[in-house]
């Protein structure tokens, strides 16, 4: 009797176990996945598009609204920006049409970037444009009608039932917003391909006034863009480059200071531009901490989270000062004090918004020069290319053959609004493909990142010779 009861209990347990495993397997099969198959960053072929020292000075001196004080500010900003001499500018700015850009020039700028990257992406992957079911384009400062997605659909004769979305005003983190949109749509559309195009319209939005907080954007932003191909087809997993593990979006728009720290406005003279205020670092630090509190439990191992809880309990009990423990995986001042993100992250892909942004994120997370090198080099070679920026950073990692199968990448981005959008990826295979860095990667990192602007034009910054220098400056500016 007892043996029969035991046998029945074992049978029930076995059936329950099989049912549970079957249910989990069914959930796993139905769970949405997002793989990145390929990407293509933009780089102009025309060498005249490069914004080197001399061409940059010509653009600055063309602005009749600038005085010697503003010029000195620009000189200091450019020299300390971390941007080199090989970035790219729109044609209308280089040709002197920045004050009165035409609609045709604005559309031509977008067509050049978008169609160049898409042509190469389709040729590289052999995926037909007619197979694309989802299309998302993110350009913050330019929204023509018909929209940019319609221009793409028309150019490549895409399918009638394509799900097309045009994102505007989303700032530098827009491509992660677009990827989040694709990831959510993949839950509704099985066995699909999706395209994300991320770029920015620079030509019509070049600031020609003299307000320092607005002229700063001219020093940082450059022409660039990226097109990416995604799929949720599990059978293509081994062809993919990356798998999206998690994505967290945080919005601080309800806070007035954060909302206004990065905003498109008109100055007192009516010139439109992008204002970057002194509150930006404060807003970035606050929202970064908020985002990490949600993201960190999703990407770090339990042992690190447990260590973090014990360490912080010890701090509260003993009232030790912040940063009291060692720098290696220890306590440090940052968004979440005491966490060692390197236990769950192998590579950090930081948006190259500017040297101060990169250095601040690096300090907060306790990152070393090796971790920050990709972002610094992308800033130096291509500048701040808005929402496409961290794909140039990713390209640097790939070109340096850093990315190996199974490794984890954390992408960190900030955008107007004020937003912080971060996501974690897993490298699906060893990545060694050629990309936009192929013709210059051997020269990076350079021994010196100092911009030569100061060497050539430091005489204008000489405070001790104001009278003579003012005369020289006005002569050059007017001739």
C-alpha positions in Angstrom: 0.0 0.0 0.0 2.8 2.4 1.0 4.8 1.5 -2.1 1.8 2.3 -4.4 1.3 5.7 -2.7 4.9 6.5 -3.1 4.7 5.5 -6.8 1.6 7.7 -7.3 3.3 10.7 -5.6 6.4 10.3 -7.8 4.2 10.1 -10.9 2.3 13.2 -9.9 5.6 15.0 -9.2 7.0 13.9 -12.6 3.9 15.0 -14.5 4.0 18.4 -12.7 7.6 18.8 -13.5 7.0 18.0 -17.2 4.1 20.4 -17.3 6.2 23.2 -15.8 9.1 22.6 -18.2 6.7 22.5 -21.1 5.1 25.8 -19.9 8.5 27.5 -19.6 9.5 26.2 -23.0 6.4 27.6 -24.5 7.0 31.0 -22.8 10.5 31.0 -24.1 9.4 30.2 -27.6 6.8 33.0 -27.5 9.1 35.5 -25.9 10.1 38.4 -28.2 13.7 38.7 -29.2 15.6 41.4 -30.9 18.8 40.8 -32.9 20.9 43.3 -34.8 22.1 41.8 -38.0 24.1 44.7 -39.4 24.7 48.4 -39.3 26.2 51.0 -41.6 27.7 54.4 -40.4 28.0 57.4 -42.7 31.2 58.9 -43.9 31.3 61.3 -46.8 33.6 60.4 -49.8 34.1 64.1 -50.7 37.3 65.4 -48.9 36.0 68.9 -49.1 33.4 68.0 -46.5 36.0 67.9 -43.7 35.9 70.6 -41.1 39.6 71.2 -40.5 41.2 74.1 -38.6 41.3 76.5 -41.5 37.7 75.9 -42.8 36.4 76.1 -39.2 38.0 79.5 -38.7 36.6 80.7 -42.0 33.1 79.8 -40.9 33.6 81.5 -37.6 34.9 84.7 -39.1 32.0 84.8 -41.6 29.6 85.4 -38.7 29.5 89.2 -38.4 27.6 89.0 -35.1 30.7 87.6 -33.3 33.1 89.9 -31.5 36.6 89.3 -30.2 35.2 88.0 -26.9 33.0 85.4 -28.6 35.8 84.4 -30.8 38.1 83.7 -27.9 35.3 81.7 -26.3 35.0 79.6 -29.4 38.7 79.2 -29.6 38.9 77.8 -26.1 35.9 75.6 -26.6 37.2 74.1 -29.8 40.6 73.4 -28.4 39.2 71.7 -25.3 36.4 69.9 -27.0 38.3 66.7 -27.8 37.3 67.0 -31.5 39.9 66.6 -34.2 40.4 68.0 -37.7 38.7 65.2 -39.7 35.0 65.6 -38.8 32.4 66.5 -41.4 30.1 69.5 -41.9 27.1 70.0 -44.2 27.7 71.4 -47.6 25.7 74.6 -47.1 27.7 75.5 -44.0 31.1 75.0 -45.8 29.9 76.9 -48.8 28.7 79.9 -46.8 24.9 79.4 -47.0 24.3 78.8 -43.3 22.3 82.0 -42.8 19.6 81.2 -45.4 19.5 77.5 -46.0 17.0 76.3 -48.5 14.6 73.4 -48.2 16.3 71.7 -51.1 19.6 71.8 -49.2 18.1 70.4 -46.1 16.5 67.5 -48.0 19.7 66.8 -50.0 21.6 66.6 -46.7 19.2 63.9 -45.4 19.1 62.0 -48.7 22.9 61.8 -48.9 23.2 60.3 -45.4 20.1 58.1 -45.4 20.4 56.7 -48.9 24.1 56.2 -48.7 23.9 54.1 -45.5 20.8 52.2 -46.6 22.2 51.3 -50.0 25.3 49.9 -48.4 23.3 48.1 -45.7 21.0 46.3 -48.2 24.0 45.4 -50.4 25.9 44.0 -47.4 23.1 41.9 -46.0 21.3 40.9 -49.3 18.0 41.6 -47.6 15.5 43.1 -50.0 13.8 46.4 -49.1 10.5 44.7 -49.8 11.1 42.3 -46.9 11.3 45.2 -44.4 8.1 45.2 -42.2 9.1 48.0 -39.7 10.9 51.3 -40.5 11.8 53.9 -37.9 13.7 57.1 -38.7 14.9 59.5 -36.0 15.9 63.1 -37.0 15.2 65.6 -34.3 15.4 69.0 -36.0 13.9 68.4 -39.5 10.5 67.1 -40.3 9.5 67.7 -43.9 6.2 66.6 -45.5 6.0 63.9 -46.8 8.1 62.6 -43.9 11.5 61.0 -44.2 10.1 57.5 -43.8 7.9 58.2 -46.9 11.0 59.3 -48.9 12.6 56.0 -48.0 9.5 53.9 -48.9 9.3 55.7 -52.2 13.0 55.3 -53.0 13.1 51.6 -52.3 9.5 50.8 -53.3 8.8 49.1 -50.0 5.7 47.1 -49.2 2.2 48.7 -48.7 1.7 47.3 -45.2 5.1 48.5 -43.8 4.8 50.0 -40.3 6.6 53.3 -40.7 7.4 55.8 -37.8 9.1 59.2 -38.0 10.6 60.4 -34.7 11.4 64.1 -34.2 12.6 66.2 -31.3 14.0 63.1 -29.4 17.6 64.4 -29.1 20.8 62.5 -29.0 19.4 59.3 -27.5 16.7 58.9 -30.3 18.2 55.8 -31.8 17.7 53.9 -28.5 14.1 55.2 -28.4 13.8 53.8 -32.0 15.2 50.4 -31.0 12.8 50.3 -28.0 10.0 50.9 -30.4 11.2 48.1 -32.7 11.6 45.7 -29.8 8.0 46.3 -28.7 6.7 45.9 -32.2 8.5 42.6 -32.6 6.1 41.3 -29.9 3.3 41.8 -32.3 4.9 40.9 -35.6 6.7 37.6 -35.8 9.5 36.7 -38.2 10.1 40.3 -39.2 12.8 42.6 -40.4 13.1 46.2 -39.1 15.2 49.1 -40.2 16.3 52.0 -37.9 17.8 55.1 -39.4 19.5 57.6 -36.9 20.9 60.9 -38.0 20.5 64.7 -37.5 19.8 67.7 -39.8 22.8 70.1 -39.2 22.6 72.4 -42.2 19.4 74.3 -41.5 20.1 74.4 -37.8 23.5 76.0 -37.8 23.5 78.9 -35.3 24.6 82.3 -36.7 24.1 84.4 -33.5 26.5 85.2 -30.7 25.0 83.8 -27.5 27.7 81.6 -26.0 25.4 78.9 -24.7 24.0 78.5 -28.2 27.1 78.8 -30.3 28.5 75.9 -28.3 26.5 73.4 -30.3 28.3 74.5 -33.5 31.6 73.4 -31.8 30.3 69.9 -30.9 27.9 68.7 -33.5 29.0 67.2 -36.9 27.4 65.4 -39.8 26.9 61.7 -39.4 24.3 59.0 -39.4 23.7 55.2 -39.1 21.3 52.7 -40.5 20.7 49.4 -38.7 18.9 46.1 -39.6 17.1 44.2 -36.9 15.1 40.9 -36.8 13.2 38.7 -34.4 13.8 35.6 -36.5 15.4 33.0 -34.2 16.8 31.0 -37.1 19.0 34.1 -37.9 20.5 34.3 -34.4 23.9 32.9 -35.5 24.2 35.5 -38.3 23.4 38.4 -35.9 26.0 40.7 -34.3 24.1 41.6 -31.2 21.2 40.5 -29.1 19.3 43.0 -27.0 19.1 41.9 -23.4 17.3 44.9 -21.8 16.6 48.5 -22.3 15.6 51.2 -19.8 14.3 54.7 -20.6 14.0 57.5 -18.1 12.4 60.9 -18.6 13.0 64.0 -16.4 10.8 66.3 -18.5 8.6 67.2 -15.5 11.6 69.0 -13.9 11.8 72.5 -15.4 15.5 72.9 -15.0 16.1 69.5 -16.7 13.6 70.3 -19.4 15.3 73.6 -20.3 18.9 72.6 -20.0 19.1 71.4 -23.6 16.5 73.2 -25.8 16.0 74.7 -29.2 15.1 78.4 -28.9 15.6 81.8 -30.6 18.0 84.3 -29.1 17.3 88.0 -28.5 18.1 88.8 -32.1 15.8 86.1 -33.5 18.5 83.6 -34.5 17.4 80.0 -33.9 19.8 77.6 -32.2 20.3 74.9 -29.6 20.9 76.2 -26.1 23.0 74.1 -23.7 22.8 75.5 -20.2 25.0 75.1 -17.1 22.3 72.9 -15.5 22.9 70.1 -18.1 25.6 68.2 -16.0 23.3 68.3 -13.0 20.3 67.0 -14.9 22.5 64.3 -16.5 23.8 63.1 -13.2 20.4 63.0 -11.6 18.7 61.1 -14.5 21.6 58.8 -14.9 21.3 57.7 -11.3 17.5 57.1 -11.7 18.1 55.0 -14.9 20.8 52.9 -13.3 18.7 52.0 -10.3 16.3 50.3 -12.7 18.9 48.9 -15.1 21.5 47.6 -12.7 19.4 44.7 -11.2 18.8 43.5 -14.8 22.4 43.3 -15.8 24.5 42.5 -12.7 25.0 39.1 -11.2 23.3 38.3 -7.8 26.6 38.1 -6.0 27.5 41.7 -6.9 24.0 43.0 -5.9 24.3 41.1 -2.6 27.8 42.5 -2.0 26.4 46.0 -2.7 23.6 45.6 -0.2 26.0 44.4 2.5 28.5 47.2 1.8 25.9 49.9 1.9 24.5 48.5 5.2 28.0 48.7 6.6 28.3 52.3 5.5 25.0 53.3 7.1 25.9 51.5 10.3 29.4 52.9 10.7 28.8 56.2 8.9 31.9 55.8 6.8 32.5 58.6 4.2 31.6 58.0 0.6 34.5 56.5 -1.4 36.0 55.0 1.7 36.8 51.7 0.1 39.3 51.0 -2.6 38.8 52.1 -6.2 39.0 48.6 -7.6 35.4 47.5 -7.5 34.9 49.4 -4.2 32.9 52.4 -3.1 33.2 55.5 -5.1 31.1 58.6 -5.6 28.7 58.1 -8.5 25.1 57.4 -9.4 25.0 54.2 -7.4 27.9 54.2 -4.9 29.6 50.9 -4.4 28.5 49.0 -7.4 31.1 47.5 -9.7 29.4 47.4 -13.1 32.3 45.5 -14.7 30.9 42.3 -13.0 28.1 42.5 -15.5 29.4 44.6 -18.3 32.5 44.0 -20.5 32.4 47.1 -22.7 31.0 50.6 -22.2 29.6 52.4 -25.3 29.1 56.0 -24.1 27.5 58.6 -26.3 30.3 60.9 -27.6 28.4 64.1 -26.8 31.5 65.9 -25.6 34.6 65.5 -23.6 32.9 66.6 -20.4 30.1 64.1 -20.8 32.5 61.2 -21.4 34.8 62.1 -18.5 31.8 62.6 -16.2 30.3 59.2 -17.0 33.7 57.6 -16.7 34.3 59.1 -13.3 30.8 58.1 -12.0 31.3 54.5 -13.0 35.0 54.2 -12.1 36.0 53.5 -15.7 39.6 53.5 -16.9 41.2 54.9 -20.0 40.7 51.7 -21.9 37.0 51.8 -21.2 36.7 55.4 -22.3 38.9 55.1 -25.4 36.2 54.2 -27.9 34.0 57.2 -27.0 37.0 59.6 -26.9 38.2 58.4 -30.3 34.7 58.6 -31.9 34.4 62.2 -30.6 37.9 63.0 -32.0 37.3 61.5 -35.4 33.6 62.1 -36.1 32.5 64.6 -33.5 29.0 64.6 -31.8 26.8 63.0 -34.5 23.7 63.1 -32.3 21.7 59.9 -32.1 24.1 58.0 -34.4 27.1 58.7 -32.1 27.4 55.5 -30.1 27.3 53.4 -33.3 30.6 55.1 -34.3 31.8 54.2 -30.8 30.6 50.6 -31.3 32.4 50.6 -34.7 35.6 51.5 -33.0 35.3 48.6 -30.7 34.6 46.3 -33.6 37.5 47.7 -35.7 39.9 47.1 -32.8 38.6 43.5 -32.5 37.6 44.0 -28.9 34.2 42.3 -29.2 34.1 38.6 -28.6 31.2 36.1 -28.5 29.2 36.2 -25.2 30.6 39.6 -24.0 28.2 42.3 -22.8 27.9 45.9 -23.9 26.3 48.8 -22.1 25.1 51.7 -24.2 24.7 55.0 -22.4 22.9 57.9 -23.9 21.4 61.3 -23.0 19.0 63.5 -24.9 17.0 66.7 -24.9 13.8 66.5 -22.9 15.7 65.6 -20.6 16.1 61.8 -21.2 18.5 59.0 -20.3 18.1 55.9 -22.4 20.5 52.9 -21.7 20.5 49.4 -23.0 22.5 46.2 -22.6 23.5 44.0 -25.5 25.1 40.6 -25.8 27.7 39.9 -28.6 26.4 36.9 -30.5 29.7 36.2 -32.4 33.2 37.4 -32.6 33.0 40.8 -34.5 35.8 41.6 -36.9 33.9 43.1 -39.9 35.2 46.1 -41.8 33.4 49.3 -41.1 33.6 53.1 -41.3 36.9 53.0 -39.3 38.8 50.8 -41.7 41.0 53.5 -43.4 42.1 55.1 -40.1 41.9 52.6 -37.3 45.6 51.8 -37.4 46.4 55.5 -36.4 44.1 55.4 -33.4 44.5 56.2 -30.6 46.8 59.1 -31.6 49.6 60.0 -29.2 48.0 63.5 -28.7 44.4 64.6 -28.9 45.2 68.3 -28.7 43.5 70.3 -31.4 45.9 72.5 -33.4 43.6 75.5 -33.3 45.5 77.2 -30.5 48.8 76.8 -32.3 47.6 78.6 -35.4 45.3 81.2 -33.9 46.5 81.7 -30.3 47.4 85.3 -31.1 43.7 86.3 -30.9 43.5 84.8 -27.4 46.5 87.0 -26.1 44.8 89.1 -23.4 48.0 91.3 -23.0 47.8 92.7 -26.5 44.1 93.6 -26.7 44.4 96.8 -28.7 46.7 95.4 -31.5 44.8 92.1 -31.6 41.5 93.8 -31.8 42.7 95.7 -34.9 44.1 92.6 -36.5 40.9 90.6 -35.7 38.7 93.2 -37.3 40.9 93.5 -40.3 40.8 89.7 -40.9 37.1 89.5 -40.2 36.2 92.2 -42.6 38.5 91.0 -45.4 
